[in-house]
């Protein structure tokens, strides 16, 4: 292991499909993100790190798309900048992300916090 390596020991939650061209209201991840390592009755903080090529509102769901809420109090996220948002999930939560307009997601990664 090199001197610059870091070991977190936490699993990657997303399936790697978050980046790319997305239609309006298209979910970023092919599979909803469900953290099976959260014990019943507990929550875990999750972090999404992403960038977009177009300024847009970004929304997330905890119930597989039944209800959508805005990140950033509904203020649009600026294009070509990296953003990090944190939220809490329970073991049964099915998380996904979308934007109400068509755009390209430059990158999108969801990870847990210890």
C-alpha positions in Angstrom: 0.0 0.0 0.0 1.4 3.4 -1.0 1.7 6.3 1.4 -1.2 8.1 -0.4 -3.7 5.2 -0.1 -6.7 5.4 2.1 -8.8 2.4 3.3 -12.3 3.2 4.3 -13.6 -0.3 4.5 -17.1 0.9 3.4 -18.9 -0.4 0.4 -19.7 1.6 -2.7 -23.5 2.0 -2.8 -24.2 3.1 -6.4 -24.1 0.7 -9.4 -21.9 3.0 -11.5 -24.6 4.1 -13.9 -25.1 7.6 -12.5 -23.1 9.5 -15.1 -24.1 10.1 -18.8 -26.9 11.7 -20.7 -30.2 11.8 -18.9 -33.7 12.7 -20.1 -35.9 15.0 -18.0 -37.0 13.1 -14.8 -34.9 10.1 -15.7 -33.4 8.3 -12.7 -29.6 8.5 -12.6 -29.0 5.0 -11.3 -30.4 1.9 -13.1 -30.9 0.3 -9.7 -32.2 2.1 -6.6 -29.6 2.4 -3.9 -30.5 0.3 -0.9 -27.9 0.0 1.9 -28.4 -3.5 3.2 -25.9 -2.9 6.0 -28.2 -0.6 8.0 -29.6 -2.5 10.9 -33.4 -2.4 11.5 -34.4 0.7 13.4 -31.2 2.6 12.6 -30.2 5.2 10.0 -26.9 5.9 8.2 -25.6 9.1 6.7 -25.0 8.8 2.9 -23.2 11.3 0.7 -23.7 12.0 -3.0 -20.9 13.7 -4.9 -21.8 14.8 -8.4 -21.4 17.4 -11.2 -23.8 18.4 -14.1 -23.1 20.0 -17.4 -26.2 22.2 -17.2 -27.6 24.3 -14.2 -30.6 22.4 -12.8 -32.6 21.6 -9.7 -31.6 18.1 -8.4 -34.1 15.8 -6.7 -33.9 12.6 -4.7 -36.3 9.9 -3.6 -36.2 7.5 -0.6 -39.2 5.4 -1.7 -38.2 4.3 -5.2 -39.7 7.3 -7.0 -43.1 7.6 -5.3 -42.1 10.9 -3.8 -39.4 13.3 -4.9 -37.8 16.2 -2.9 -35.3 18.8 -3.9 -31.7 19.1 -2.7 -30.5 22.6 -1.9 -33.9 24.0 -0.9 -34.9 23.8 -4.6 -32.2 26.2 -5.7 -30.6 25.2 -9.0 -27.2 23.5 -8.9 -24.6 25.3 -11.0 -23.1 23.6 -14.1 -19.6 22.2 -14.2 -19.0 22.4 -10.4 -18.8 19.5 -8.0 -21.4 19.3 -5.2 -21.7 17.1 -2.2 -25.0 16.6 -0.4 -25.7 14.4 2.7 -28.9 12.7 3.7 -29.9 10.0 6.1 -31.2 6.6 4.9 -32.8 3.6 6.6 -32.3 0.0 5.6 -35.5 -0.2 3.5 -35.0 3.2 1.8 -34.7 2.9 -2.0 -32.7 6.0 -3.1 -32.4 7.5 -6.5 -31.6 10.9 -8.0 -33.0 12.9 -11.0 -33.3 16.4 -12.6 -36.5 17.8 -14.1 -34.6 18.7 -17.3 -32.5 16.8 -19.8 -28.8 17.1 -19.2 -25.5 15.2 -18.8 -24.4 14.0 -15.4 -20.6 14.3 -15.5 -20.2 12.0 -12.5 -22.3 10.8 -9.6 -21.1 8.7 -6.6 -23.0 7.7 -3.5 -21.2 6.4 -0.5 -21.9 5.8 3.2 -20.3 7.4 6.2 -19.1 5.2 9.0 
